[in-house]
Amino acid sequence: MKPTNEQEEFELIEDYLLGKLNQQNKALFEEDLKNDIELNKKVEKIQQTMNLLKESAIQDSILKTIRDLQKEDRPTVPEPEIIPQHDIIIHKPFKKIIYWVGASAAASVMFILYLSLASIYLPDTEYDFNITRGIDSTKFTPEQRVAFSSFFDGQAHLAEGRYWLAVKDFQKSLEVKSIRPYFKEAAEWHLALAYVKSNQPRKAEEIYKKFASCTNCEYPVDTMNRWKLWWRIFWAKLV
């Protein structure tokens, strides 16, 4: 049976990589892999992450921890706790993760560092026909031209580290109402990333929560990059 949402797709990929699919479902999934470039990319990314976690034998504990933290996602700023013998300050959410994964603390730190430091990749859009699919570029209205121009300016400013300018660009792009849903979602995801980069996590969170409950979204952001964005938002609210 084909997955009907992102969570089901993630679980299907996970079962495939863990060898849990029966022969029939495995054959069907591999047939899909032959014809779906995006699915291949998702499998590759999840495989890379699973390899990282497998090496430290904490896969189940880490994933449970991330999901539990996502459910709690408390907005209050925790007080740091001092560990005298090492003179280190550790925030409670960080301690909670280490506590839950027990003896594999070093590996959990490695995974958290990955979530904290690895680049967030949003699907390419500059040459993506989906942005303008079904629209004759010679017939753009002036407003639509502003939307597209502002969006690509925002991408450039993100790449240059000029995050406040990127925020303004994506906001300007979203002011135009006559753009197709795929492009609107792409602009919103990029705006969320720009908010995080410009130290505005609560504004980023508003956008993230909107897509967390979306069942018919068009712009495909994979699970791992959603987690990375969520973690940056979660942590930025604490510091």
C-alpha positions as CSV (number, residue, x, y, z in Angstrom):
1,M,0.0,0.0,0.0
2,K,1.3,3.4,-1.0
3,P,2.0,5.8,2.0
4,T,-0.5,8.6,2.3
5,N,1.6,11.1,4.2
6,E,5.2,11.9,5.1
7,Q,5.2,9.9,8.4
8,E,4.0,6.8,6.6
9,E,6.6,7.3,3.9
10,F,9.3,7.7,6.5
11,E,8.2,4.5,8.3
12,L,8.1,2.6,5.0
13,I,11.7,3.7,4.1
14,E,12.8,2.8,7.7
15,D,11.2,-0.7,7.4
16,Y,12.9,-1.2,4.0
17,L,16.3,-0.2,5.3
18,L,15.9,-2.4,8.3
19,G,14.8,-5.4,6.2
20,K,11.3,-5.6,7.7
21,L,9.4,-5.6,4.5
22,N,8.1,-8.9,3.1
23,Q,9.3,-9.9,-0.4
24,Q,6.2,-8.5,-2.2
25,N,6.4,-5.1,-0.5
26,K,10.1,-5.0,-0.9
27,A,9.8,-5.6,-4.6
28,L,7.1,-2.9,-5.0
29,F,9.2,-0.4,-3.1
30,E,12.3,-1.1,-5.1
31,E,10.3,-0.7,-8.3
32,D,9.3,2.7,-7.0
33,L,12.9,3.5,-6.3
34,K,13.8,2.9,-10.0
35,N,11.4,5.6,-11.1
36,D,11.4,8.2,-8.3
37,I,14.5,10.4,-7.9
38,E,13.2,12.2,-4.9
39,L,12.4,8.9,-3.1
40,N,16.0,7.8,-3.8
41,K,17.3,11.0,-2.2
42,K,15.1,10.4,0.9
43,V,16.3,6.8,1.2
44,E,19.9,7.9,0.9
45,K,19.6,10.6,3.6
46,I,17.7,8.3,6.0
47,Q,20.3,5.6,5.4
48,Q,23.1,8.0,6.2
49,T,21.4,9.0,9.4
50,M,20.7,5.4,10.4
51,N,24.3,4.5,9.8
52,L,25.4,7.3,12.1
53,L,23.0,6.1,14.8
54,K,23.7,2.4,14.4
55,E,27.4,3.0,15.0
56,S,26.6,4.3,18.5
57,A,23.8,1.7,19.2
58,I,21.4,4.4,20.3
59,Q,19.0,4.7,17.4
60,D,15.8,3.8,19.2
61,S,16.6,6.0,22.2
62,I,17.6,9.0,20.1
63,L,14.5,8.9,17.9
64,K,12.3,8.5,21.0
65,T,14.0,11.4,22.6
66,I,13.5,13.7,19.6
67,R,9.8,12.7,19.3
68,D,9.2,13.2,23.0
69,L,10.9,16.6,22.9
70,Q,8.8,17.6,19.9
71,K,5.7,16.7,21.9
72,E,6.8,18.8,24.9
73,D,8.5,21.7,23.1
74,R,8.1,23.9,26.2
75,P,8.7,27.6,25.5
76,T,10.1,28.5,28.9
77,V,13.9,29.0,29.3
78,P,15.4,26.4,31.6
79,E,17.9,27.3,34.3
80,P,21.3,25.8,33.7
81,E,22.6,23.3,36.2
82,I,26.3,23.4,37.3
83,I,28.3,20.2,37.4
84,P,31.0,21.3,39.9
85,Q,33.6,18.6,39.3
86,H,33.9,19.5,35.6
87,D,32.8,23.2,35.9
88,I,30.4,22.7,32.9
89,I,27.0,24.3,32.5
90,I,24.5,21.9,31.0
91,H,20.9,23.0,30.1
92,K,18.1,20.7,31.2
93,P,16.9,19.7,27.7
94,F,20.4,18.6,26.9
95,K,20.7,16.7,30.2
96,K,17.4,15.1,29.5
97,I,18.6,13.7,26.2
98,I,21.8,12.4,27.8
99,Y,19.8,10.8,30.7
100,W,17.4,9.1,28.4
101,V,20.0,7.5,26.2
102,G,22.0,6.4,29.2
103,A,25.5,5.1,28.7
104,S,25.7,6.2,25.0
105,A,25.9,9.9,26.0
106,A,28.9,10.6,23.8
107,A,27.0,9.3,20.7
108,S,23.9,11.3,21.6
109,V,26.1,14.4,21.8
110,M,27.4,13.6,18.3
111,F,23.8,13.3,17.0
112,I,22.8,16.6,18.6
113,L,25.8,18.3,17.1
114,Y,24.7,16.9,13.8
115,L,21.3,18.4,14.2
116,S,22.8,21.7,15.4
117,L,25.6,22.1,12.8
118,A,24.6,20.3,9.6
119,S,23.3,22.5,6.9
120,I,19.5,22.6,6.3
121,Y,18.8,21.7,2.7
122,L,15.5,22.9,1.2
123,P,14.6,21.5,-2.3
124,D,16.2,23.3,-5.2
125,T,14.0,25.9,-6.7
126,E,15.9,28.3,-8.9
127,Y,15.6,26.0,-11.9
128,D,12.7,23.9,-10.7
129,F,9.9,23.8,-13.2
130,N,7.4,23.3,-10.4
131,I,7.6,26.9,-9.5
132,T,6.3,28.1,-12.8
133,R,4.5,25.0,-14.0
134,G,1.4,25.8,-15.9
135,I,2.3,29.5,-16.0
136,D,3.4,31.3,-19.1
137,S,6.4,33.4,-17.9
138,T,5.7,35.9,-20.7
139,K,2.3,36.6,-19.1
140,F,3.3,37.2,-15.5
141,T,1.6,40.1,-13.9
142,P,3.9,42.8,-12.4
143,E,3.0,41.5,-8.9
144,Q,4.0,38.0,-9.9
145,R,7.3,39.2,-11.3
146,V,8.0,40.9,-7.9
147,A,7.2,37.7,-6.1
148,F,9.6,35.6,-8.1
149,S,12.3,38.2,-8.1
150,S,12.1,38.7,-4.4
151,F,12.2,35.0,-3.8
152,F,15.4,34.5,-5.7
153,D,16.9,37.6,-4.1
154,G,16.1,36.0,-0.7
155,Q,17.9,32.8,-1.7
156,A,20.9,34.8,-2.7
157,H,20.9,36.7,0.6
158,L,20.6,33.5,2.6
159,A,23.6,32.1,0.8
160,E,25.5,35.3,1.5
161,G,24.7,35.3,5.2
162,R,22.6,38.5,4.9
163,Y,19.7,37.0,6.8
164,W,17.7,40.1,7.7
165,L,17.6,41.0,4.0
166,A,16.5,37.5,3.2
167,V,13.6,37.8,5.6
168,K,12.5,41.0,3.9
169,D,12.7,39.4,0.5
170,F,10.6,36.3,1.4
171,Q,8.1,38.5,3.2
172,K,7.8,40.7,0.1
173,S,7.4,37.6,-2.1
174,L,4.6,36.3,0.2
175,E,2.7,39.6,0.0
176,V,1.6,38.6,-3.5
177,K,-1.5,36.5,-3.3
178,S,-1.7,35.3,-7.0
179,I,1.1,32.7,-6.8
180,R,0.6,28.9,-6.9
181,P,0.7,26.9,-3.6
182,Y,4.0,25.2,-4.4
183,F,5.8,28.5,-4.7
184,K,4.0,30.0,-1.7
185,E,5.1,27.0,0.5
186,A,8.7,27.3,-0.8
187,A,8.8,30.9,0.1
188,E,7.4,30.1,3.6
189,W,9.9,27.4,4.3
190,H,12.8,29.7,3.2
191,L,11.3,32.5,5.4
192,A,11.3,30.1,8.4
193,L,15.0,29.3,7.7
194,A,15.8,33.0,7.4
195,Y,14.0,33.7,10.7
196,V,16.1,31.0,12.4
197,K,19.3,32.4,10.9
198,S,18.3,36.0,12.0
199,N,17.6,34.9,15.6
200,Q,13.8,35.1,15.4
201,P,12.9,31.5,16.4
202,R,9.3,32.1,17.5
203,K,8.4,33.5,14.1
204,A,10.1,30.5,12.5
205,E,8.1,28.2,14.8
206,E,4.8,29.7,13.7
207,I,5.6,28.6,10.1
208,Y,7.0,25.3,11.2
209,K,3.9,24.4,13.2
210,K,1.7,25.2,10.2
211,F,3.5,22.6,8.0
212,A,3.8,20.1,10.8
213,S,0.1,19.5,10.6
214,C,-0.2,19.8,6.8
215,T,-1.5,16.7,5.0
216,N,-1.6,18.0,1.4
217,C,1.5,20.2,1.1
218,E,3.2,20.4,-2.3
219,Y,6.7,21.7,-1.5
220,P,8.6,18.5,-0.3
221,V,10.9,19.0,2.7
222,D,12.2,15.7,3.9
223,T,12.0,14.4,7.5
224,M,15.7,14.9,8.4
225,N,15.7,18.6,7.3
226,R,12.5,19.2,9.2
227,W,14.1,17.8,12.3
228,K,17.2,20.0,11.8
229,L,15.0,23.1,11.4
230,W,12.9,22.1,14.4
231,W,16.0,21.5,16.6
232,R,17.4,24.9,15.7
233,I,14.1,26.6,16.6
234,F,13.8,24.6,19.8
235,W,17.3,25.4,20.9
236,A,17.2,29.1,19.9
237,K,14.3,29.6,22.2
238,L,16.3,28.3,25.1
239,V,19.5,30.5,24.8
